[in-house]
Structure formats: structure tokens, C-alpha cells
Amino acid sequence: MFDFLRRDKAVDAVETKASATGKVVAWQTSGRVAWSPRDTVSLTRAGFAGNPVGFRAVKMIAEAAAALPLVLQDAERRYERHPVLDLVARPNPAQGRAELLEALYGHLLLSGDGYVEAVSGEEGVPLELHVLRSDRMSIVPGRDGWPVAYDYAVGGRKHRFDVTGPLSPVCHVRNFHPQDDHYGFSPLQAAAQALDVHNSASRWSKALLDNAARPSGAIVYRGADGQGSMSPEQFERLASEIESNHQGARNAGRPMLLEGGLDWKPMGFSPSDMEFHKTKDAAAREIALAFGVPPMLLGIPGDATYANYAEANRAFYRQTVLPLASRVVAGLSAWLSGYAGEALELKPDLDQVPALAAEREAQWARVSGADFLSTGEKRRLLGLPAEPEDG
């Protein structure tokens, strides 16, 4: 033990030039996996812009939820025309309903938070709706902890939205977060480790292709007497020749010419020995699980949870798309009801969702055949507003 703690003077001389925190950092990170940062910008770059599974999962959910037909109703009737319907159909000159909702759902999936700004006129429903980037928005809590303002920062400029009035100019929709009072929890955060594994596996594949899809080996140098070491100049020249003449797809299969004293020793590791593909598929399945997308819909092999594609698609809508869309449009309708001055309910029209046609037919047949129910009770069971009585 004392021999281990003893250091010679040469080592001490080197250590005195190092940072005072170097020993602490080395001890803290030694032998540990280097995970990617967990902030919104880094996760979006690694999990959406840099990962095909995360990109496709977010796109599938956001596009499916944004494409759902919406209906507007109150306690008495369903509206065919209404200023809120007109606003949702054309929220601003640059976006339609699908584009705005897709952006809102995308930010909610990537960051856990979605923000919509209302451009108000003198009175009545807003003139325009705009989705604000969640990575630029920050909440300003008041003395009681509730938000009193939202700051939207771009570069060095900042705009503050005051939400202390009767009508808030910003609608904030967030995912459930058990450890944060103001911001939501993103599925990307739950899938962060699986994203790191999947991205690392992709980089490993690229490295194998760059080296002719074969594992690397070792070049052993032996001097004239069977021992010795290379000079720095010899080492640099050898490394440069290997990089320029024996790496990359164009040099695949090219024989290696070694000078005297050099011997090639291949290393017997292969992707199959390391179960490389299984690791990558397992990471892809974990990413899909975090977003709630059946792996079968993403083309991930080995999934036998659902009997067929139609069943997986129905589960995708019922368990992922509809809960997300219902929660978001409920928040939007409650927010817009304050501007409209009346209690309105904006909800997805399940009768027009093709993936749910089979179970919707069964529900209609079951409710229609219940003779002990009145017409009003049947309409309530089907999610329809009450019908005015005749006379």
C-alpha cells in the first residue's frame, strides 16, 4: 500500500503543472460512460436531427395527431361554422391547421413543452395563432410560484409576455413532470441513453465500413535484435501511410506492404461476436417504447407483440396519438373559450379516423341496439351534444 502511494520526483514534477481540479475530474469520470448532454438543444440535435428512429417516431406522432379532424361543440350543439373553427383552419398567413398543430406536437414531444401565442384584436377571438419555439421560452414565476410572465429570447433580444391579466397571450401545454413545477418532461429525456447507444452503434458501423468492414489489428515492430521501439518520425510516417493507403472503401482489400521489422497481427473481434446488431435493435426498440410507437410501424425487426400491422396501427392511435391530441386541443379550446366568451370544446372527431373504423362501428351498433337507453343517453355515450327536444 505504501509503495502504491509513493511517487518519484519526476512524476511529482509533472503533476505540479496540471490543473488543481484535474485529480477530482479524473476520479469522477474514470471508468464511466460519457453520455450526451440532456438539455433541449443537445437532445433535439442528437435524438431528432441525428437519429432516424427518433426522427421517424416524432414525425409519425406529430403528423398523425395534426391530421385528426376536429369538431367544435358546446353543451347543446355541434358547430358547423364558428370564428374559432375559422381561426384553427387558418391560424396565420404562413401556416394552416396541420402545419401549426404539427409544430406544436413536435415541440411537445422534443422538449416536453408547447407554447402558442395569440395575436389579439380589439375583442373576440384572436386574429392569429403562432407556435413559439420551446427552447427560446422561459417561465417567470411570481411570489406564489405561479407564472406571471414568459420570456422569449432570440440572440441578445428578449420579449416578455405578461400573463397576469384576465386573458393570457400565451397558451402553455406541457407533459407531466414529477420533479419540475413549470416545465414538462420530454420523451427524448427518457430515451436519452438508448439514443446514445443507437448513435454510437451507427458510428461504429461507419468506422467498420471505413476500414473495409473488418476489425482492426496491430502492427508490431521488432528491431534487428527482436526488440526496440520506433522513433517518432518512423511512427508518424507509418500512421500517415496507413491512413492514406489502407483506410476507406476505395482501399478495401488492398494488400499491406510492411518494411523490415514490422509484423501484422490481426485481432479476432467481429461485430457478430459483440452482438452488435442486437444491441442496436434493442436500443431502437427502447426509443420507440419511450415515444409510444409500436416497433412494427418503424420497421424494427423482431417485434411480435401485435398480430398484424392494422392492430399495431390501431394501438398506436388509441394509446399514443389520441391521448396526446385530446389533451392538447382541450387546452387550446379552454384557452380560446376565454377569448370567445363562451364555453367551447374542441375535440378530435373519432368518426373520421380510419384506424378506428372497426371499433367505432362496433360501438355504434352496440349503443344503437340498447333499447333501454333514450336518444339523449345514446348521444352522450357517443360523445355527441344533446339534441333539442321537439315541441
N, C-alpha and C positions, 0 to 999 in steps of 0.2 A: 504493500500500500504506500509506504514511504517512497519507494522507488518510483511509483507512478506519479506521485506529487512532485518529485524533484525535477527541475528543469535546468538545462545548462545555460550558460551565459549567452550563447548565440541565439537561442530561442527567445530568451527574455528581451534581448536587444530588438528582435523583430516585433515582439508583441507591444513594446512601448510606443511604436509608431502607429498602431492600429487604433480604431475608434474606441472610446471608452465604453460604448454600448455594444461593441462587437461580440463580446462573450455572451451577453444576455440574448442578443438576437440569434446567435448560433445555437445556444442551448434551447431557445424557444422553438426554432424551426427545424432542428436536427431530426432527421428520420420521419418527417411528416409530409403529407401530400400538400402540394401547392394548389389550392383551389382558386378559381377566378373570383374577382370582386363581386359583391352582392348588391351593389347599387343598381338603380333602374337603368341607367345608360349602359353600363357594362353588361348587365343581364340581357338587355334587348339586343345589343350587338352580338353577344355570344349565342343566345338562345333563339333569336328570331332571324337576324340578318346573317348569322353564320352557322345555322344548324337546319338541315332540311326537315327533320321531324318536327321541331318546334315551329318552324315557319308554316308547314302544312297544317299542323294542328290548330294554330291561331287563325289561319285563313279559313279553314273549314268551319270553325265555330262562328267566326265573325260574319262570314258570308251567309251561312245558313240562318243565323239569327236576324241579320239585316234583311233577308229576303222574305221573312214571315209576313203575311198580310196582317194589317192592323185594323181593328174596329174601334169606334168611339161610341160610348153609350153612357147613360145615366141610369137612375133607378127606374125610369119609366119607358125609355125608348132607346133605340139604336139610331145614330145619326148617319144619314147619307151624305149630308153636306154640313160643314161647320168650319169656322175660322181656324180651329185647332187642327183639323184634318188638312186644310189648305197649307197651314204652316209646316206641318210634318211632311207633306208631299213635296214642298219646295222650301226647305229651310233657309237657304241663302242662294244668291245668284250663281255661286260656283259649285254647289252640291245639290243633289236630290236626296230623297229619303234614304235610299240604300247606301249611298256614299257616306252620309253623315252618321247613320247608325253603325255602319261597318267600322268607321274610325272610332266611334265611342266604344264599341265592343272590343276592338283591338287594344285600345289603351287600357281598358279594364282588365283584359287578360294579361297584358305585358307588365303593368305596373300595380294592378290592384285598385286603381282609382280612375274614374272618368269624370270629366268636367265639361259642362255645356254652358255657354254664355248666351244670354238673351239680350238682343238689341231692341229696346223698347221704344214705342212711340209715346204719344201723349197719354193714351189709355187703351185698355183692351189687351188682346194677345200680342206678344212680341212681333216685331216686324221681321226679324231674322234670328236664326239659331246657329251657333258656331261651336264646334268641338275644340277645346283647348288642350294643348299638349300637357300631359300629366307630369313630365319631368321638369317642366318650367313652372309649375304651380306649387305654392307653399301656403300652408294654413297659418293664420294669425289668431291664436286663441285669446280670449278675453280673461278677465279675472276669475270667472266661474268655470273656465275650461272650454266653454263652447266657442266655436269660431265667430269672430267678429269681422273678419276680412280675409280676402285671398290675395296673395301677391303673385303676379305673373311676370317673371323676369326673362328677358331676352338680351343676352350680352350684358352690357352695363346699364340697360334701361329697365325700369320696373313700373308696372301699373298695379294699383290697388283697387280691388272690388270691395266696396263696403256692403256687408250683408246684415247690418243692424236694422234696416228698415223693414216695413211690412212685407215687401216683395224682394226676394233675393235675386240679384242679376246672374248668379251662378248656381247651377244645379250640380251637386256633388254626389255621385254614385260610387260606392266603394264596396269591396269584398270584406267579408268578416275577417278581422284580425284579432286574435285573443290577447295580444300584448301591445297594441297601439290604439290610442283613443281617437286618432284623427285620420290615419291613413289605412288603406286596405292591404290585404295580403295577396300577392300575385302567385298564380300557379307556377310561374317561372322560378320563384324562390324555392318552392317545394321540389322542383325538378332540377335545381342547380347542379347538384352532384352528378346526376345522370347525364346532364348536358356536358359537363366537363369530361366524363368518361367517353361519351359518344364523340365529342370533338377530338379528344386525344386519340381515339381509335381511328378516326378519319385521317389525322395527321400521320399516324403510324402506317396506314395503308399507302399514303403518298410517299413516305420515306422508303417503303419497300419497293414501290414502283421506280423510284429514282435510283435504286440500287439493284435493278433488274429482278425485283421481286424475290431476292434471295437474301438470307441473313448475312450479316457482316462477318468478317473473320479477323484474324490478327496477323500482322507481318512481323515476324521475329527476326531480329538482327543478331548475327553471330560474327564476331571478328575473325581474324586469321587464326587465333588460338581457341576459337569457340566461345569466347567471352568478349565483353566490351560493350560500349554504347555509342550511339551515333552522335555526331556533332550537331549543333543547332542548325547549321547550314544544310547538312545532309537531311535532317528531319523535315525542314521546310520544303526542300526541293521534292522529297518523296511525297509529302502530303499534297503539294500542288499538282504533281503528275497524276496521282490517283484521282483527285477531284476533276481534272480536266479530261482525262483519258479513260476512266473506268467507272464513272458515275453517270446516271441518267439513262433514259430509254434508248437514246441513239447509240450508247456504248454497251448495250445488253449483249452478253455472250462474247465480248471482245477478250482475247487472251491477255493475261498479265505477264509482262516481261520483267523479271527481277534480276538485279545485279548480284554480284558475288557477295555472300554473307547474308542475303535476305531469303527468308523461307515463309511461305503462306500456310497458315493454319486455319482452316475453316472452322466456324463454331456451329455446333449442331442444334441451334434453336430454329424453330419454324413457327409460322402462325398457327398451324393445327396443334402443335404441342402446347401452345399458350392458350388454346381455346379462344382465339382472337375473335372469330365471328360470333360465337355465342355471347361473349361479353358485350359486343356492340349491339346485338339484337336485344339482349336483356336491358341495356341502357335505353334503347329506343322504346321498348315497352314501358319502362318506367316514366319516360317523358309523356307518352300517350296517356298513361294512367293518371298523371298529375293534371292533365287538361280534360280528362273525361272523354277521350276519343277512343272507341274500340280499335285495337291494333289492326284488325282485319281491314278497316277502312283506310288505313295508312299504308297497306301493302307490307306490313311486317310479318314475316313467315313464322309459322309455329303456333298460331293462335287458333284454338278450337273451342273458345268459350261460347260462341254463337253458332247455331246450326247452319245459317246461311247469311248472305250479305244483307238481305232485306231485314232480317231480325236484328242484325248489328246496327243497321241504319235507323231502325225504329227505336232501339235503345239509345242511340246517340241523340236523337231528337227528344225523347222523353226524359232522359236523365241529365242531359247537358244543355242542349240548345233552348228548350222551352223554359226551364227554371231561370236561366240567365236572362232571356228576353222578357219574361214576365216580370222579373224583379226590376229591370232597367226601365221598361215602359211604364210600370206602376209609379216609379219615382218621377219620371218625366210628366206623367199625367197629373200627379198630385201637385207638382211644381207649376205646371201650366194652368191648373184649375184656379190658382190664386190670381193669375193674370186675367183669366176669363170671367171670374166672379161667379162661378158655378161649379158644383161637384161633378167632375167628369172622370171616366175610367177608360183609359187606353189599354188595350189588351190584344194579344195575338189571336187571330181567327183560326182556331184549330180545325174548322171545317174545310179549310183550303190548304191544309198541309198534306201533300201526297203520301208522305211516310206514315201518317197516322190514319189513312183512309180505312184500313181494315178494322181497327179497334173502334173508330168513330162510327162506322156502320153498325157494329155490334151494340154499341151504346145506344144509338138511336132506336134500333129495333127493340132493345130491352126496355127502354123508357116508354116507347110508344105502345108496347103491349101491356103495360101496367095499367089495367082498367080502374084500379082503386085510387089512382092519382088524378087530380084535377089538371086542367090545361095550364094553369098558373104554376102548379108544382112541377109539372114536366118541364116547363120553360126554365124554371130556376135550376133544375138538375142539369140542364143542358147549357147553362151559363148565359141564357138569353134574358133580356129585360122583361118585366111584367107587361102583359098585353092588356090594354084598356078594356073594361067590360062593356058589352053592348047595352045601350039604353042609359 
